[in-house]
Amino acid sequence: MIKRANPVDQAQPGQRLEELIGLVERALALAGDMQMHRTAAALEDALVQAERAANTSK
């Protein structure tokens, strides 16, 4: 059986953080659209942490 490489596994750490930030931003927008305020607050916290991690890794 041929094992295919996961594109995320091949990404650089900074690129992974940028992808994570993008995912959290999309989830945050969706949570806001659905009026899921607690979820949105948790996602905002995750976004801040991911952005801090991205800034410190540069």
ChimeraX commands (.cxc) that place a marker at each C-alpha (Angstrom):
marker #1 position 0.00,0.00,0.00 radius 0.5
marker #1 position 1.32,3.44,-0.93 radius 0.5
marker #1 position 1.27,5.99,1.85 radius 0.5
marker #1 position 0.58,9.48,0.57 radius 0.5
marker #1 position 2.25,12.39,2.28 radius 0.5
marker #1 position -0.01,14.74,4.14 radius 0.5
marker #1 position 0.59,18.28,2.77 radius 0.5
marker #1 position 0.40,19.66,6.31 radius 0.5
marker #1 position 3.24,17.35,7.36 radius 0.5
marker #1 position 5.41,18.87,4.63 radius 0.5
marker #1 position 4.65,22.45,5.63 radius 0.5
marker #1 position 7.08,24.62,7.54 radius 0.5
marker #1 position 6.09,25.42,11.15 radius 0.5
marker #1 position 5.31,29.07,10.32 radius 0.5
marker #1 position 3.15,27.96,7.41 radius 0.5
marker #1 position 1.24,25.61,9.71 radius 0.5
marker #1 position 0.55,28.47,12.09 radius 0.5
marker #1 position -0.70,30.66,9.25 radius 0.5
marker #1 position -2.99,27.84,8.09 radius 0.5
marker #1 position -4.23,27.39,11.65 radius 0.5
marker #1 position -4.94,31.10,11.95 radius 0.5
marker #1 position -6.93,30.96,8.71 radius 0.5
marker #1 position -8.97,28.01,9.94 radius 0.5
marker #1 position -9.71,29.70,13.25 radius 0.5
marker #1 position -10.74,32.90,11.45 radius 0.5
marker #1 position -13.17,30.96,9.25 radius 0.5
marker #1 position -14.57,29.09,12.26 radius 0.5
marker #1 position -14.91,32.39,14.11 radius 0.5
marker #1 position -16.88,33.91,11.23 radius 0.5
marker #1 position -19.15,30.86,11.10 radius 0.5
marker #1 position -19.72,30.94,14.86 radius 0.5
marker #1 position -20.58,34.63,14.63 radius 0.5
marker #1 position -23.02,33.97,11.80 radius 0.5
marker #1 position -24.70,31.28,13.88 radius 0.5
marker #1 position -24.78,33.54,16.96 radius 0.5
marker #1 position -22.70,31.10,18.98 radius 0.5
marker #1 position -21.26,33.73,21.28 radius 0.5
marker #1 position -19.39,31.45,23.71 radius 0.5
marker #1 position -17.87,29.52,20.83 radius 0.5
marker #1 position -16.91,32.77,19.13 radius 0.5
marker #1 position -15.23,34.00,22.32 radius 0.5
marker #1 position -13.24,30.77,22.62 radius 0.5
marker #1 position -12.22,30.99,18.96 radius 0.5
marker #1 position -11.13,34.60,19.42 radius 0.5
marker #1 position -8.89,33.48,22.28 radius 0.5
marker #1 position -7.46,30.69,20.12 radius 0.5
marker #1 position -6.85,33.16,17.30 radius 0.5
marker #1 position -4.95,35.53,19.60 radius 0.5
marker #1 position -2.81,32.66,20.88 radius 0.5
marker #1 position -2.09,31.42,17.35 radius 0.5
marker #1 position -1.15,34.91,16.18 radius 0.5
marker #1 position 1.16,35.34,19.17 radius 0.5
marker #1 position 2.79,32.01,18.38 radius 0.5
marker #1 position 3.19,33.02,14.74 radius 0.5
marker #1 position 4.82,36.31,15.73 radius 0.5
marker #1 position 7.25,34.69,18.16 radius 0.5
marker #1 position 8.27,31.99,15.67 radius 0.5
marker #1 position 9.36,34.52,13.04 radius 0.5
marker link #1:1,2 radius 0.2
marker link #1:2,3 radius 0.2
marker link #1:3,4 radius 0.2
marker link #1:4,5 radius 0.2
marker link #1:5,6 radius 0.2
marker link #1:6,7 radius 0.2
marker link #1:7,8 radius 0.2
marker link #1:8,9 radius 0.2
marker link #1:9,10 radius 0.2
marker link #1:10,11 radius 0.2
marker link #1:11,12 radius 0.2
marker link #1:12,13 radius 0.2
marker link #1:13,14 radius 0.2
marker link #1:14,15 radius 0.2
marker link #1:15,16 radius 0.2
marker link #1:16,17 radius 0.2
marker link #1:17,18 radius 0.2
marker link #1:18,19 radius 0.2
marker link #1:19,20 radius 0.2
marker link #1:20,21 radius 0.2
marker link #1:21,22 radius 0.2
marker link #1:22,23 radius 0.2
marker link #1:23,24 radius 0.2
marker link #1:24,25 radius 0.2
marker link #1:25,26 radius 0.2
marker link #1:26,27 radius 0.2
marker link #1:27,28 radius 0.2
marker link #1:28,29 radius 0.2
marker link #1:29,30 radius 0.2
marker link #1:30,31 radius 0.2
marker link #1:31,32 radius 0.2
marker link #1:32,33 radius 0.2
marker link #1:33,34 radius 0.2
marker link #1:34,35 radius 0.2
marker link #1:35,36 radius 0.2
marker link #1:36,37 radius 0.2
marker link #1:37,38 radius 0.2
marker link #1:38,39 radius 0.2
marker link #1:39,40 radius 0.2
marker link #1:40,41 radius 0.2
marker link #1:41,42 radius 0.2
marker link #1:42,43 radius 0.2
marker link #1:43,44 radius 0.2
marker link #1:44,45 radius 0.2
marker link #1:45,46 radius 0.2
marker link #1:46,47 radius 0.2
marker link #1:47,48 radius 0.2
marker link #1:48,49 radius 0.2
marker link #1:49,50 radius 0.2
marker link #1:50,51 radius 0.2
marker link #1:51,52 radius 0.2
marker link #1:52,53 radius 0.2
marker link #1:53,54 radius 0.2
marker link #1:54,55 radius 0.2
marker link #1:55,56 radius 0.2
marker link #1:56,57 radius 0.2
marker link #1:57,58 radius 0.2
view
